[in-house]
Amino acid sequence: MDTTSLLTCAIDAALRAGDEILAVYGTSFDVERKADDSPLTEADRRAHRVIVEGLQSTGLPVLSEEGADIPYDQRRDWDRFWLVDPLDGTKEFIKRNGEFTVNIALISDGAPVLGVIWVPVSRRLYFGAAEVGAYRADEVSPRASWSEYVAAARRLPCEPARDQMVVVASRSHPSPETEAFFEQLRAEHGSIELRSVGSSLKICLVAEGSADVYPRFGPTMEWDIAAGQAIAVAAGRAVVDHESGDPMRYNKANLRNGWFIVR
């Protein structure tokens, strides 16, 4: 399958997962706790199942947050695979603030080369790959063609330039290191505007041009940021390791990310 066919397949899977999530969103759902104390709901499970089914036609393996027990010895030789967070921002889902997403990325040789992020409540879609660019659509029809998805979208970055620097940060995971980074930016640029949002929306804001930088000096997993990185890079942005300055890499033995910066 070529890039546009893979993107279309991933978009369709993300939209269907969003339907499953919204079916649970308006109910009195139960919240479980995983071994790392992160929350889990029926929406996570249903979205995972639909995405795995939707990606089967590509013939590529799937590594998902809700199926992350695949041993490294089994996945270490995967040249290409799907990296999925069926419901990114479960805490935001539980709070019912709408700031949660469906994330699907295609990883090739350790790098995210294609990404789809769907925001079910606002019905906003972000998608992109280096070969075709990055896009944002504010309303899409399910099971559309590639040309229809592109026709309904705007190329990223799409927001006008600003005089003041905008910095986006995690709503659920503040840290002293992040505050220190803010102070450094104030010293360099004067006043800055801070925005706090949940899930992978933070990377999307930088990709679209609504924000200039997103520092993450706290814990994340590979599936949290892979789709966002693919979209951001396709939009001309960078997602780099805080210490080395190199692009973030994927399919490590330990799936936890180091600190990173999006700009």
Sequence and secondary structure as in RCSB ss.txt:
>XXXX:A:sequence
MDTTSLLTCAIDAALRAGDEILAVYGTSFDVERKADDSPLTEADRRAHRVIVEGLQSTGLPVLSEEGADIPYDQR
RDWDRFWLVDPLDGTKEFIKRNGEFTVNIALISDGAPVLGVIWVPVSRRLYFGAAEVGAYRADEVSPRASWSEYV
AAARRLPCEPARDQMVVVASRSHPSPETEAFFEQLRAEHGSIELRSVGSSLKICLVAEGSADVYPRFGPTMEWDI
AAGQAIAVAAGRAVVDHESGDPMRYNKANLRNGWFIVR
>XXXX:A:secstr
  HHHHHHHHHHHHHHHHHHHHHHHTS    EE TTS EE HHHHHHHHHHHHHHGGGT  EEEGGGTT  HHHH
TT SEEEEEEEEE HHHHHHT S  EEEEEEEETTEEEEEEEEETTTTEEEEEETTTEEEEESS  TT  HHHHH
HTEEESS S   SSEEEEEESS   HHHHHHHHHHHHHHSSEEEEEE TTHHHHHHHHTS SBEEE S  BHHHH
HHHHHHHHHTT  EEETTT  B   S SS B   EEE 
